[in-house]
Amino acid sequence: MLYILTALKCEASALGTIPGKVIVTGAGKRALDRIMEIELTPDDYVLNVGICAGVNRGRGYLVNQVISQETGRRFYPDILFESGADERSLTTSPDIVTKVGEDMLFDMESSLICDSVLKVIPPSNLAIYKVVSDSGDKFPSANEVTSMIREHINEISRIAELLVPCSAKKSYQFLPESIPEEMHLTQYMRNELHDIEHYCVVAGREKELLGLLDNMREKGRLPATDKKAGREVLDEIYSYLR
């Protein structure tokens, strides 16, 4: 199932033509309660669409990094498809931003959405698309917001189409089913490993990953003794593949 999350009703009203379930979460921390009601599964997909503060009013961006201003945490939707959309980092602020600088985007819920949904779905099942509505000094009307989102509907539709098939292809899974148990992975870490599989298939590096795991077994790193050791192994895999 594709869930399309928006903070505002005026954003959602422009998305009726996109296949998927549109859910209005509310802005800021109110979004968390609504997301909890969805009961996501690891096979679901989430597309977060909405407005944000920035310099270039009316421009749309596919978000490749989300930073929580409140906690400092960073989240990375794993964009495995080529959409042609401009990509940009976005910061989530707990307060309304009244001034923005060049190349800066701000909203009030993206990091909260990432923190919640990425506990269930892998980063490759998440996409975030934001349209700049203001620079922090003059918030647009509901009708203006709807019009702004509607102007980008073709690009948003394309991202939705690319997002779901990309993660749904079973050929992206090549590791033995025993690997998560061998590494003592939590569900969150299993999602990370699943995302690594996707990357390796796209980049043609399946044999490298399998060889790395064999090497870890020879050195006694696998099977991992506990979740902490599994985390260390997963981090080493990340470091190797970069």
C-alpha positions as CSV (number, residue, x, y, z in Angstrom):
1,M,0.0,0.0,0.0
2,L,1.2,3.5,-0.8
3,Y,0.3,6.1,1.9
4,I,0.5,9.7,0.8
5,L,0.9,11.9,3.9
6,T,0.2,15.6,4.0
7,A,0.0,17.9,6.9
8,L,-2.9,20.1,5.6
9,K,-6.2,19.4,3.9
10,C,-5.5,22.0,1.3
11,E,-2.4,20.0,0.3
12,A,-4.3,16.7,0.2
13,S,-7.1,18.1,-2.0
14,A,-4.7,18.4,-4.9
15,L,-3.6,14.7,-4.8
16,G,-6.8,12.9,-5.5
17,T,-5.6,11.6,-8.9
18,I,-2.6,9.7,-7.5
19,P,-3.2,6.0,-6.7
20,G,-2.7,5.5,-3.0
21,K,-4.3,6.4,0.3
22,V,-4.1,10.1,1.1
23,I,-3.9,10.8,4.8
24,V,-4.0,14.3,6.5
25,T,-1.7,14.1,9.5
26,G,-1.8,17.6,10.8
27,A,1.2,19.8,11.2
28,G,4.1,19.4,13.7
29,K,4.0,16.8,16.4
30,R,0.3,16.2,15.8
31,A,1.3,14.1,12.9
32,L,2.7,11.3,15.1
33,D,-0.6,10.2,16.5
34,R,-2.1,10.0,13.1
35,I,0.8,8.0,11.7
36,M,0.5,5.5,14.6
37,E,-3.0,4.8,13.5
38,I,-1.9,3.7,10.0
39,E,-0.3,0.4,11.2
40,L,2.4,0.3,8.6
41,T,4.0,-2.9,7.5
42,P,7.6,-3.3,6.1
43,D,6.0,-3.8,2.6
44,D,4.2,-0.5,2.6
45,Y,5.4,2.8,1.0
46,V,5.2,6.4,2.2
47,L,5.2,9.5,0.1
48,N,5.1,12.7,2.1
49,V,3.9,15.7,0.1
50,G,3.5,19.3,1.3
51,I,4.7,22.9,1.4
52,C,7.8,24.2,3.0
53,A,9.6,27.5,3.7
54,G,12.4,28.5,1.3
55,V,13.7,31.2,-1.0
56,N,12.4,30.0,-4.4
57,R,8.6,30.3,-4.1
58,G,6.8,27.7,-6.3
59,R,9.8,25.4,-6.8
60,G,9.4,21.8,-5.9
61,Y,12.1,19.5,-4.5
62,L,12.7,15.8,-3.9
63,V,14.2,15.7,-0.4
64,N,17.4,13.6,0.0
65,Q,18.1,14.5,3.6
66,V,16.0,15.5,6.6
67,I,17.5,17.1,9.6
68,S,15.8,17.5,12.9
69,Q,16.6,21.0,14.3
70,E,15.4,19.8,17.7
71,T,17.4,16.6,18.1
72,G,20.2,16.9,15.4
73,R,19.2,13.6,13.9
74,R,19.5,13.1,10.2
75,F,17.4,10.9,8.0
76,Y,18.1,9.8,4.4
77,P,15.3,8.6,2.1
78,D,17.1,6.2,-0.2
79,I,16.3,7.5,-3.7
80,L,16.9,4.5,-5.9
81,F,15.1,5.9,-8.9
82,E,15.9,8.6,-11.4
83,S,13.0,11.1,-11.4
84,G,14.7,14.2,-12.8
85,A,13.4,16.2,-9.9
86,D,15.7,18.8,-8.2
87,E,17.0,17.3,-4.9
88,R,17.5,19.3,-1.7
89,S,18.1,18.8,2.0
90,L,15.3,19.9,4.4
91,T,15.3,20.9,8.1
92,T,12.4,20.3,10.4
93,S,11.9,23.0,13.0
94,P,9.6,22.7,16.1
95,D,8.7,26.3,15.6
96,I,7.4,28.4,12.7
97,V,10.5,29.7,10.7
98,T,10.3,33.4,10.0
99,K,13.5,33.8,8.0
100,V,15.3,31.4,5.5
101,G,18.6,31.6,3.7
102,E,19.6,30.5,0.2
103,D,19.5,26.7,-0.4
104,M,17.6,26.2,2.8
105,L,14.2,24.4,3.2
106,F,12.2,24.2,6.4
107,D,9.0,22.4,7.5
108,M,7.5,21.2,10.8
109,E,6.9,17.5,10.4
110,S,9.2,15.7,8.0
111,S,11.7,14.5,10.6
112,L,8.9,13.3,12.8
113,I,7.5,11.3,9.9
114,C,10.9,9.9,9.1
115,D,11.5,8.9,12.7
116,S,8.2,7.2,12.9
117,V,7.9,5.4,9.5
118,L,11.5,4.3,9.2
119,K,11.1,2.1,12.3
120,V,8.9,0.0,10.1
121,I,9.7,0.5,6.4
122,P,13.2,0.6,4.7
123,P,14.5,4.1,3.6
124,S,14.0,3.0,-0.1
125,N,10.2,2.8,0.6
126,L,10.0,6.5,1.6
127,A,10.0,9.6,-0.6
128,I,9.4,13.3,0.4
129,Y,8.4,16.0,-2.0
130,K,8.1,19.6,-0.9
131,V,7.0,22.8,-2.7
132,V,8.3,26.2,-1.5
133,S,5.3,28.2,-0.4
134,D,6.9,31.2,1.4
135,S,10.2,32.5,2.8
136,G,8.9,32.6,6.3
137,D,7.3,36.0,6.2
138,K,3.9,35.5,4.5
139,F,2.0,32.2,4.7
140,P,-0.2,31.5,1.6
141,S,-3.9,31.0,1.7
142,A,-5.4,27.5,1.5
143,N,-6.4,28.0,-2.1
144,E,-2.9,29.1,-3.0
145,V,-1.4,26.0,-1.3
146,T,-3.7,23.8,-3.3
147,S,-2.8,25.5,-6.5
148,M,0.9,25.2,-5.8
149,I,0.7,21.5,-5.1
150,R,-1.5,21.0,-8.2
151,E,1.1,22.7,-10.4
152,H,3.5,19.9,-9.5
153,I,1.1,17.0,-9.7
154,N,2.7,15.5,-12.8
155,E,6.1,15.3,-11.1
156,I,4.6,14.0,-7.8
157,S,2.7,11.3,-9.8
158,R,5.9,10.2,-11.5
159,I,7.7,10.0,-8.2
160,A,4.8,7.9,-6.8
161,E,5.0,5.5,-9.8
162,L,8.7,5.1,-9.5
163,L,8.7,4.7,-5.7
164,V,6.5,1.7,-5.5
165,P,7.8,-0.6,-8.3
166,C,11.4,0.2,-7.2
167,S,11.0,-1.5,-3.8
168,A,8.5,-4.1,-4.8
169,K,10.7,-6.0,-7.2
170,K,11.7,-9.3,-5.5
171,S,14.9,-9.4,-7.5
172,Y,16.3,-6.8,-5.1
173,Q,16.5,-9.5,-2.4
174,F,19.4,-11.9,-2.8
175,L,20.8,-12.5,0.7
176,P,20.0,-15.8,2.4
177,E,17.0,-15.6,4.8
178,S,19.2,-16.7,7.7
179,I,21.4,-13.5,7.5
180,P,19.3,-11.3,9.8
181,E,19.3,-14.0,12.5
182,E,23.0,-14.5,12.0
183,M,23.6,-10.8,12.5
184,H,21.2,-10.5,15.5
185,L,19.4,-7.6,13.8
186,T,16.5,-5.7,15.2
187,Q,13.6,-4.9,12.9
188,Y,15.0,-1.4,12.3
189,M,18.4,-2.9,11.3
190,R,16.7,-5.5,9.1
191,N,15.2,-2.6,7.2
192,E,18.7,-1.1,6.8
193,L,20.1,-4.4,5.5
194,H,17.2,-4.7,3.1
195,D,18.1,-1.2,1.8
196,I,21.7,-2.3,1.4
197,E,20.5,-5.2,-0.7
198,H,18.7,-2.8,-3.0
199,Y,21.7,-0.6,-3.4
200,C,24.0,-3.6,-4.2
201,V,21.6,-4.8,-6.9
202,V,21.3,-1.4,-8.5
203,A,25.1,-0.9,-8.3
204,G,26.0,-4.5,-9.4
205,R,27.8,-5.2,-6.1
206,E,26.0,-8.3,-4.9
207,K,29.2,-10.5,-5.1
208,E,31.1,-7.9,-3.1
209,L,28.6,-8.0,-0.2
210,L,28.4,-11.8,-0.2
211,G,32.2,-11.9,-0.2
212,L,32.4,-9.4,2.7
213,L,30.0,-11.6,4.7
214,D,32.1,-14.7,4.0
215,N,35.2,-12.8,5.1
216,M,33.5,-11.8,8.4
217,R,32.6,-15.5,9.0
218,E,36.2,-16.5,8.5
219,K,37.3,-13.9,11.0
220,G,34.7,-14.9,13.6
221,R,32.7,-11.7,13.3
222,L,29.7,-13.8,12.2
223,P,27.5,-15.1,13.7
224,A,27.3,-11.9,15.8
225,T,27.2,-12.5,19.5
226,D,24.4,-10.0,20.2
227,K,22.6,-6.9,18.8
228,K,25.5,-4.6,19.6
229,A,27.9,-6.8,17.6
230,G,25.3,-7.0,14.8
231,R,25.2,-3.2,14.8
232,E,29.0,-3.0,14.4
233,V,28.9,-5.5,11.5
234,L,26.2,-3.5,9.8
235,D,28.1,-0.2,10.2
236,E,31.2,-1.9,8.8
237,I,29.2,-3.0,5.8
238,Y,28.0,0.6,5.3
239,S,31.6,1.9,5.5
240,Y,32.9,-0.7,3.0
241,L,30.2,0.0,0.4
242,R,30.6,3.8,0.5
